[in-house]
């Protein structure tokens, strides 16, 4: 068994869409980034790559490469799953936490979980997504950005 840890953060700004776990969430701001800036999926990708010792998301999907501009992070996650399979790893489970003050996302979590599981060809009980606030502390608490943490176990 191997374990990997992932973390990502993106700035919230007007004029961008808010995509988390492949779900577009209605909000007056979105996450700024080269791809769709899905911090949840990015943290999961880094956790999976880390567990397999396959470097990191920036190595495989550099933000200087125009082919990734605006791309769905679920496509990047799908490719990551194929990398692990090629290296003969099997995903055991993923646990992730999104850190944000607002908007409230609990109603979107089941769809996020389903998107991630479907993309990686996992059962729903192998993927867990949670959300928490920072009690209005820090950049997440001031709604300047959103972060996500993830751990993944592979075999």
Secondary structure, 3 states (H helix, E strand, C coil): CEEEEEEEEEEEECCCCCEECCEECCCCCEECCCCCCCHHHHHHHHHHHHHCCCCCHHHHCCCCCHHHCCCCHHHHHHHHHHHHHHCCCCEEEEEEEEECCCCCCHHHHHHHHHHHHHHCCCCHHHEEEEEECCCCCHHHHCCCEEEEEEEEEEC
